[in-house]
Structures are given as C-alpha cells and as structure tokens.
Amino acid sequence: MEPLRTWDVFADAVIHRSVHERRRRWGAEIAPEAGTVVRDGDLDRLLAELPLAQATAAVGRSNAPVLFVDLDGSEADTKARNDAVTVARTALHQREPGDAFSDLVGAAGLDETSAELLALLVAIGWNPVRLRLVGYVQDDLTVRGVMLASLAAMLEHEASVLDALAPDSPLRRSCLVEVTAGALPGSAAVTVPTSVQWHLLGDESVDPELAHDTATQPGEPVGEAPRLTLVHGLDRVRRLQAAAGVVGTSRLITSPPPSTEVQWAALVRSALCHRAVAVLELEDMTPDVRHWVRRASMVTWIISTRFPINLEVLPPVPFVEVDVPDSPLSDAEVHAVLGEIPAGHRLNPNQLALLSRHSSVTAQDAIRRLASGELDKLARRVRPRRRWDDLVLTPDKLAQVREVIVRVRHRSQVYETWGFKPVPSAGVLALFAGASGTGKTMSAEIIAGELGLDMFKIDLSSLVSKYIGETEKNLERVFTAAEGGGVVLVFDEADAVFGKRTKVTDAQDRYANIETSYLLQRLESYDGLIVLTSNLSGNIDSAFMRRIHVSVDFPMPEEAERLSMWRSSFPDTAPLGDIDFEFLAQRFKFAGGSIRTAALSAAFAAADAGGPLNMTHAIHGVRREYQKLGRIITPVEFGAWYSEFG
C-alpha cells in the first residue's frame, strides 16, 4: 500500500471525529426524507474503509494510533479524537519541500485554516466513502459536495472557516475552491476543481478549461519575482526571453486574454499549481485584465505587448517595465533550428520559433512555408519558374536587376556587421517601369526564384476601396501577412496606390493623399522585398521615389533583342519548318510579351492544321497580336505576307 499523504490523514481524522460526534448527539440514522439511510451498522463499516483505518489495520492493532482504540466513556472518546485531529493538523502544517500540497499552499499564500479546508475538500473529492460519511454528518446525502456550514462545524472554528471562504479570501481569489450557491449561504456546496485534485495526485495534465492557444514552457519554479512585469517589443519571442530574465525562470504559461470567468480561474490555478508565471499576450488593456491581475495577487504576472501600455489603464499594482529592442538573430540561433543559414533571409526570433516545428527537408522549404495562410487569401502566389535565359535585356539593364538580389543577400553584412544604418528600414524597394510586356513581372519572378522565395502578386482592384480607411486596412493585412515569411511582394500597375499626391480640392483628394501617406509610413517599417511595376516611372509619387533602392526602366526591345526573343519563344522540341525570324524581328516592333503570345498563337494554328510550324502560322500569330493591340495591318510591315489576308 502506498504511504498516506498528510492531507489524507488529516481528512480522515476530521471525518472520524465528526461522524462519532453526530452519532453521539443524533443517533444512528438520518431521517429517510433527507436522503439515503445510513444505518448504525454502516457507520462502522464505512469508518473501517477510510484509508487511515486500512493503513492501521495493515500495521497491526498494537501500533494503532489512539484514534482507533476502543475507549470507554464519551469524554475520553471525544478527547482522544480531538487529540488525533491535533496530531494530524500539526503534521499537515509541516512544510515538506517537493510535496505538491505544501508547494501549492505556499504558492497561494494560504493560512492554516485555508490549508486545512483545502486538504479536507481534496480528500473528500477523491473518496466516495468520505463523501457518504460527510453526507451523514451534514444530515443530507444528496449534496454532491460539502456545505459551507458543515465545514465550519467539522473544523470547529466557525469564524476562521467563514473568513477563509469569503468571496475575497486568498483561497477564493486563488481559484483553488469553487462555491456553488445554495438556497442559504450556509448550504452552498464547496468543492475543489478537478484539475487541482489531479495535480495533487502527481498528474501534470493541462487544465482543459484554459483558453485556446494557451501554451506552457518548462523551467525552474518561480520564486521571488516582481508582482507584475510589463514587457513590450516588436518580436514576441524576444519579449518572452526578456521577461523570463526578469522573473528568473522560463516556466511560463502564455495565454491570450481569457474570455470567460472559467478561463480566467483556470489560468490562475494553473499558474499556482505548476508554480509558473502567467503571461498575457495583449493588444490592448481591458477591464478584465485589470481586475484579475489585481485580484490574483498571489500569481506572478507578465503582460506582453508590441507597444507600451498607457499608464492610466494599468492595474493599480507595482510593476517592472522592460523595453525589448528588435535584436537580430545570431547565426548560432538560426543554425541550431535550421541546420544551415539561408542566405539573404532576415528571420526574426518569432519566425524561427515557428520554423522549429516544421519538419521540412530544407531550410528554404521551411522558410517558404512561413508565407502560407493569410497571404494566400489576399494575393496570388506565383511559384517561380522563369530563369535568366528567359529574360532578354541589355547587359546594363540585367546588372540593374541583379542589384536587387545583391541588396537582399548582403543586407545583414552591410547593416549589422559593417554598421550602416538601415534608413528608413532594411527592406528593399524596387521599381520596374516600362511598357507592358517588356519583362517587368518576369524579372520579379526571376529574382524570387534566385532568392528561393515565392512571389505574391497583389491585386490592387480588390484592395482599393471607395470607403474611407478601407484601403489602408486592406493594405495593412497584406503587409502584416507578408511579415510572417520571406516573400517577394509585387504591386502590378502600382500607380493606383503609389501615384502622385494631388492638390486638395475636395474631401476625396484629402483622403487619397492620406492613403499615400500611410503607405510611406508602412514602407519604412517593412523589412521585406517589394517590387513596384508601372508603365511610367514618372507616375510614381516623388516621396516613394526617394525611398526606392533600385529603379530599372524596361525599354521596348531593339531588333537584335527581338530576334533573340522570337527564337527563344519556339522551343527546340517544337516541329519547326521554314520561319524567317530576321523578318519578324525587323518588321514587327513588339515587346517580349507580345512576341511570346504571337508564337503561342502560331503553335495552336499549326497544331490545328496538322503540320509543322512555318512562316504562315507565325504571320497568323502576328496578325492576332495586331488586332488585339488595335494596330492597323498595312503592307509596309507585312510586305509580301500582306496578301495572305485577302
């Protein structure tokens, strides 16, 4: 048999004394209308089933404590049982390091009466024999708990028991007991939450009544620490690390603000049972937070926010405040999680914590996973497939495009190692300007592929709203989602939101300018890569131009470039006949996008005709592009092929 716990011994001694006292005063049975009958013969059997009585029987009658020795006379009997309770009470209040009950009493700051109440209630909650005997004592077997008045009578010091169970007592504020209201205050049923009872038996399961997304971290039990710590900073993980340093332990229970009284109570008692620090991750201070931080004064609290909280709304308790700088990750931290250090990526500690749960084969795949989720709802994901061979530009223009990659890959070295100031931010903003089809979006896709990132094309038509403030909200959702992972954000036709501010002549102009001002401020705090595409760089507001790191003008291709595009548009695996690429490049001044579309139209025409691709099919593709672009078909461009159109 397992050794008896002190609270088991204490509870059995109290119940044993109470049963005999009731039996002496009232007789053997409860009135039938009060509940199930307990007969005189049942009492001896039930008392013999108590754990303390069974333990005594196991060691032998000669070693039995005075509690179980048959005595003559009611006065001697009463004295003996009082003495047994006194002995058990003394043992209960002897603090034993490592004992779950002693640790919980100390963490909650309970006085002796409160500790006795907790011990009695826990013991009754686990043992139906004790519960039935208590029903006999309180003359009602139907109550699934112990009535408040019965507790006062059983412990024989009514005033201190009532004080210990008052609404504002430490025992109630620590949420270690629950009082279910009865018809009269004295008939209220007092119980111990199930999670506390499991904890005292050595089970460390998470309380099921905690708020969703509550998480626990291991560490040493909390000791002497500030009553309340305010920690604020942009990165959540760095905030938790700083807070753990202040309170002296990483044993934290992190939780969003509980939404119900039940969730708050679960958080308080979980922090006490596990001797952990309760961490609330907030956006704004609420009346519930103020109330519970003040009420549960025995808990060590940390309030974690991105920005400092207004002093006027804080709980009226002393606090310590920590401002956490946005410090970058060290190579050692990244290597410990990913096994390699991905070039060009500026992960923050919170992102690295997310990646630590990812079982991807490569660090690149894990980083790509960061961008999944919210951003997929707001933009179109493009998995890069284009390569440098697909892009036809002059060497100077190619070098300008490659500078975007250089800035992304080496910004950690320049800003952090060499000490250059990232003004206004360490992000990279590029502008690609030129006519449609000149390679702006393709260049962005190639950059994303070279960096191992996904590209997200922003559909501005779904973000820009006629309602005041809605455009800013939609854009903020995009930037916030993009900060969760390494991506390339591409704003096609960026003039819609990055265009020049106008002279204010009415309210509409004023709010349009506010949108531009918002974007200017948001770009200064964004650390990622953004590519703006525009048909004309002159349409972009000058304030944006000052913040652009790389600006590339994509001109219409010259004849030599068009020739290269025509040839690369027909793959080697296609059945090519006689096609005069020089004629096509010389006569038709197309952008690269139009050339590729014309080649595709030619391929479908050849497939339909059942023969190889020849010049007739190529001219058909060119004609369709002319019609699409609204150009007039004349003999000057088409020459001898003009007669093909009748």
N, C-alpha and C positions, 0 to 999 in steps of 0.2 A: 504494500500500500504506500502511496506517495505521502511524504510528510505534510502535515497540516499547515496551512497558512495562518498567520496571526489573525487575519480577519475572519477566517472560518471559526477559529476557537472563540473569538470574541462574540460572534453572532450566535453560536450555539449556546454559549453561557447565558447570554441575554434572553434568548428564546426559552431555554430551560427554566430559568428563574420566572419568566413571565407566565409560562404555562402552569407551573405549580402555584403561583400566586392566584391566578384566575380560578384554578381548580379548588383552592382552599376557600376562596370567597364565594364562588357561584355554584359549585358542584360540578358534576361530571359532564353534563351535556349542554349544548346550545339549543335554544328553542328551535323547533323544526322550521318555523317560518323565516328564520334568519339565514337559512342555507342548509347545506348538507349536515346531517347529525354527526358529531364526533363523540363516540361513546367512551366510557371510562376505560374500557379495555384497549381502545385505540390509542389512548394517550401514552401508555407505557410502551406500546409497540412503536409508535412514531418517534418517541424520545430515544428509543434504542437504535433507531435508524439514522440519527444525526451523525455526521462524520466524526465528531469528537467522541461520541459514545462508542462507535465502532472501533476507533483507534484505541480507546481504553480497553475494550474487550480483547483486542489483539495482543496487548502487552501484559494482560493479566489483572485480576481484581486487586491483588495486593499492591500494585503500583498505581491504582486508580486515584485521580485527584478527588478531593473531598466532595466535589460536585456530584459524584455518582455513588457515594457511600450512603447506605440507608441510615437515616437519622431518626431519633425519637423526639417527638415534640415539635410543634410548629415554629417556636422561636429559634431553636437550634438549627432547624432546617432552613429557615429564612436567612440566618446569619451565615450559614455555610455557603448558600448560593450567592449571597452578596459578596462574600469573600472570593468566590470563584470568578465573579464578574470583575472584581477589583484586580485580581491577578491577570486576567485576560486583557483588561484595559491597559495595565502597565506594559504588558508585552506588545500591545498594539502600537503604543506611542513611542516605542523604542525604534528610532530610525535606523534602518539597515541599508547601507549603500548597495545599489543594484537591485533592490527589491522594488517591483513595479508599483505596489501600493504606496510604499514610503516615498518613492520618487514622485508619484502623482500628487500626493498630499503636499509635498514640498513645492512642486511647481505651481500648484494652485494657491498656495499660501493659506491652507485651511487650518483652523484652530482645532483643539482636541475634540470638541463636540461635533464639529463638521466631519472630522475624520471618522469618528465613531458612527455617525449616521451613514456615511458612505460605505463603511465596512459592513454594517448591518444590512443595508439595502442590496449590496452586491451579493452577499452570501445568500440572501433570501431569493434573489433573482435567479440563481443557478440551481436551487434545490427545491423541488416541489414539496418535499416533506416539511421543510421550514415554512414554506408558504401556507401549507394547510394548518400548521401549528399556530402561525400568526393569525390566520382566519379565526381560529378558536379563541385566541387572546382578544381579538377585537370584536368578537361576537358576530362575525359576518364572514362566511366563506365565499361569498360571491365577488368580493372586491379583488381584482387582479393587481394587487399591489399592497402597500402598507399605508394606512390612513395617517395623516399628519398627527392627529390627536393620539393615535396608538403609539407612534414613535416617541412622542413626548412622555407617555406613560411607561413605555418599555425601558427607556434610558433613565427615568426617574429624576430628570431635572428639566422640567417643562419650559421654564423661561429661556434657558440657553438653547434648547432644541428649536423653539419657535423662532428665536433670533437667527439661528443657523439656517433656517429655511425661509426666512423673509425674502421678499422679491429682490432686494438689493444686497443680499448677503453674498460673500465670496463663493459659497457653494452653488448658488443660483447663477451668479454672474460668470462663473467658470463653465457653466452648462454641463456639469457632471451629474446633475439630477434633473428630472422633469417632474413637474407638479401638475397633475390633471385635476382641474377644478371639480369639486363636488357640490352637492346641494348646500352644504355648510362648509365654511373654511376648514373645520377640523376633519371633515370627511374626504378632503382632497387626497387622491392617491399619489404617493411619491414613489418614483421608480428611477433606475439608473439606465441611461441609453445603452442599447445592445453593444455598440462599438466600444464603449468604455469597459463593459464586462468582458468582452473578448480580449481586450488589451491586457487586463489584469490577469488573464489566464495565459498570457505569453503570445497571443496571436497579434501580428502586426498588420493585419489587412487594412486597406484603405477604407475609411468611412464612406459607405455608399451614398450618404446624404450630402457629401461635399459637392460644390458647384462643378459643372462640367469644365474640363480643361485645367482642373487643379493638378499640380504636379509636385512631387516630393524629390528632394535631393539628399543624399546621405552626408553624414558629417558627425562631428562631436556634439554631444548635447549642449544646448545653450546654457550659459552660466550668467555671470554678471554682464549685463549689456544695457545700452540706453533703452529707455522705455519705448521711444519712438524714433525711428530714423527715416528721414526724407532723403531719397536719392533720385537725382534727375540727370538725364543724358540721352543722347540720340540712340545709343545702342543698348538693347535690353540685356544682353549677356554681360556687357561691361558694367551695367548698373548692378546686376546681381553679384558680380565679383567684388565690386567696391563695397556693397552693403555687407557681404559676408566678412570682409575685413574689419568693418566697424563693430559688428556684433560678435566677432570672434568665432564664427562657425559657418560651415556651408550646409548645415542641416536646416533646409528651408522648405516650407510649404508655400508654393506660389499659386496664387488664385486670382482670377478676375473678381470684380466686386460681386459677392453673393447677392442673389436677387430675392431671397426669402429669409424669414427668421430661422427656418430649419437649416438652411445652408450656412448662415452665419454661426449658429450654435455648433454645427459640425466642424467648422473651421477652428473655432475657439477650443473645443475639447480635443481636436486632433493635435493642435499645437501643444497643448498641455500634456496629453498622453505620450506623445513622441518627443517631448522636450525640444521642440523645433521652433524656429522663427516663422511667424505668419507674414507672408509677403503679398501685398495687394498691388496689382498692376492696374493703374488707373489712367484715365484721360482727364477726368475732372473729379474734384472732391464732391461728395454727395452727403446729404444729411445722415444716411445710414452708416457711411464710413465713419463720420464724426462720432455718432452715437456709440458704435461698437468698439472703436479704438479707446474711447473714454471709459466705457462700461467694463470691458475685459482688461482691466489694468494689470492683471497677472500675466498677460501674454506680451511677448516681445514682438513689436510690430515694425514692419518696413513698408513704406509707401513708395512705390517705384513709378516714376512718371517721365515722360520725354522732356517736359519743361517744368520750371519751378512753379509751385502752387502758391497762390495768393495767401499771405499770412492771415488775412481776415477770415478765411473759411477753414482754417486748420482746427483740429480738435484742441481744446484748451488744456494741453498737457505739455510738459517739457519735451524738447526734441533735439536731435542732432541732424545736421544737414550736410549732404555730400553732393558736390557738383562733379560729375564724371566727364572728363574730356573724351572726345571722339578719337581714341588712340587706335592706330592701325594694328593689324595682326602681325605677329612676328613670323618669320619663316618657320621657326620650330613649331609654332602652334598649327600652322597650315599643314606642315609635313606630318605631324602626329595624326591628323584626321584623314588626309587625302593620300598620303604616301608620296606625293610629289607636289611641287609648287607650280601651279598653272601660270604660264607667262601672260602678263597683260591684264590679269583679273585682280580687282581690288575688293576682295571679300571682306565683309565686316564680321565681327565675332558672332552676331546672331545668325548670319547666313552659314557660317562654319558650323555652328551648333546644329542647324537644320541638316547640313550635309553629313554630319556624323552618323545620322540614322539611315543614310542612303547606301545601299549595297551595290552600287553601280560598278562596272568593271574599271572604268577610267575616271579620273578627276574631271575630265572635260564633260563626260556624260552627266556626272553628278551636278556640275555647275549648270548645265543646260536644263536640268530638272527644276532648278530654282525658279525658272521663269514660267513654269506651268501653273495653271489655275486661273487666277483673276485676270491676268493679262490676255489670256486666250479669249475671254469674253469681250474684251474691249478693242482688240486689234487682230489682224490676220497674220498668223505665224507663217514664215517662209523658211523652210529648211534649205540652206544654201546649196546650190548645185553648180552654179556658174564658176568658171575658173578664169585665170588671167588670159588664157588663149582666146576666150570668147570676147574679150574687150579689145577694140581697135581704137587706139588713141596715139597721139604723138608721144615721143619719149618724155617730153617735159610734162605733159598732162598726166601720164602714168606715174611719174615721180611725185606729182602733187597728190594723187590719190593714195599712193603708198605712204605718204606722210601721216595720214590718218592712223594707219596701223602702227607706225613708229611712235606716235604720241600715246597711243593706248598701251603699247607693250612696255614702254620705258618711263611711264609717269611715276611709278614708285621710286625708281632710281633718282629721277630728277627732283621730285618734290620731297621725298623722305630722306634719301641718302645724301643728296647734294644740298638740300636745304632751300631750294627755290620755293617761293610762296605760291600756293595754288590759288591765284586770284582770277576770277571770283570763286572757282571751285576746281577740283581735279578732274572734272568731267571734260569730254571732248565734244565740241560742236563744229560740225562741218556743213558747208553749203555747197551743193552741186546745182549749178544753174545752166540752162540751155534748153533748146527746143526739144519737143517730145521725140523720143526715140534715139537720142544721142548717147545714151548709156549711163544716165544718172542713177537710176534704180539698180541697174545691173552692177554698177561699181559698188553700191552699198551692199549688195548681196555678196559680191566677191570679198569685200572687207570682212563681212560677218563670217564667211567660210574660212578665211585666213586666220581669224582670231578664234575659231571654234565656237562661235556664238550663233544663236538663232536671230533672225531678223523679224521684226514686227512692223508691219505697215499700218499706220494709223489712218483710219477712215474719218477724215475731218467732217464729212457730211453728217456723221452720226454723233459727233461731239459738239459741234457748234449749234447753239440753241438761241432762239429769239427771246427766251425768257431771261431776265436779268439774273446774273450769277450762276446760271446753269452751265454755261460753257466752262467757267473756271472749275466747277465741281467735277465735270466730266474729265477735264484735263488732269486734275489732281488725282483722280482714280488711276489714270494711265501712269503718271509719274510714280505714284506710291507702289503700284503693282510692279513696275519695271525695276524699282529699287530692290525688289526681292531676289533678283538674279541678274547675271551678266547677259545683256541683250543689246541689240542694235535697234534703236527706235528710228523709224523713217517716217517723216512727215511729208507725204507727197503733196504737191501743189501747196506748199507751205504759206503762200501769200494770204490764204484765208485767215490764218491766225497770227502770222508773223509779219503781216503787212504794215505799211507806214501808218502812223497815227495821223489823224486829220484834225483840222481846225474845228473846235467845238462850236457848232451852230445850234444844236438841239440835244435833248437828253440821250438820244440814240448814239450820237457821236461820243458823248461823255462816257457812256458805258462800254462802247467799243474800245476806247482808249484805256479803260480800266482793265479790260481783258489783256491788252498788250502789256500793261504794267505788271499784271500778275505773272505773265509768262517770263518777263525779265527777272523777277524776283525768284521764280521757281527754278529757272535755269542756273541761278547762282548756287543753289543747294543740291543740284543733281550731279552725281559722280559718274554717270554712265556715258555712253556714246550716243549722240543724236546726229542724224543726217537730215538736213532740210533740202528738199528739191524744189526748184522753181524754174519757170520758163524765162524769168528775167531777174537777175540779182538786184536790179535797181528797184524792184517792188518791195524788197525787204526793208523794214524799219532800220534806220541808222543805229539805233541803240542795240539791236540784235547784231548788226554787222560788227560793232566794236567787240562783241563777245565771241565772234566766230574765230576759231583757231585755224581752220583750213578752208579756203574758198577756191573752188575749181569751176571754171567756165568750160562747158562742153560745147564746142563749135560744131557746125554741120561738117561732116567729113568731106575731105577733098577727094579727087579722083582716085589717087593711089589707095587711100583708105577705103573708099567704096569698093574698089576692086578686091581688096582683101576680104571685105565683108561678104561680097557676093560669093566668092569661092568658099569661104568658111560656112556659108549658110546651106550648102549642099554637102551632106556627109558622104564619106568615101563608100559607104555601103549602099548608097542610092544608085539605081541604074541610070547613069548619065549618058546622054547622047551628045549631039553637037550643040554646045551652048557658047555663045560669044560673050564671055564675061567682060572683055575690054569694052565692047559696045555698050553693055548695060551700065558699066561704071562711068563711062564718058557721057552718055546721053541723059541719064536719069539721076537728078540730084536729090537723092533720098537720104534720110537719116538711117542709122543702123536698124532701128525698129521696123521701119517700112521695108527695108531690104529683106529682113528675115520673114516678114509677113508675106511679101511677094513670092519668095522662094517656097514658102509653105503652100500658097495657093497653086503654084506651078506643080508641086508634087501631087496634090489632090487631083488636079486636072489630068496629069499623066497617068495616075492610078486608074482614073475613070476610063481613059482611052485605052488602057491595057498595053501601053508601050513604054519605052524608056523616056526619061526626061530630056526634052530637046528645047530648042530656042522658041518654038511656038508656045510651048507651055510657060516658059519664062516670060514671054511678052504678055501672055494672058494674065499672069500674076501682076506684072507691072500695070496693066490696064485697070485691074481691080483696085490697086492702090491709088491710081489717079482718080478713079471715080469716088473712092472713099474720102480722099483729101479735097475733092471738089476742084481738081485741076482740069484744064481743057486739053484734050488729046489732039495734038497737031502733028503734021508731017515733019516739023523741024526736029522734034525729039525722036519720033518713032522711025523716020526715014522710010526705007522700003517696007518695013513691017506695018506701016500705016494702012496699007491696002488690005491687011488681014481683017480689018474691022468693017470692010464694005463701005 
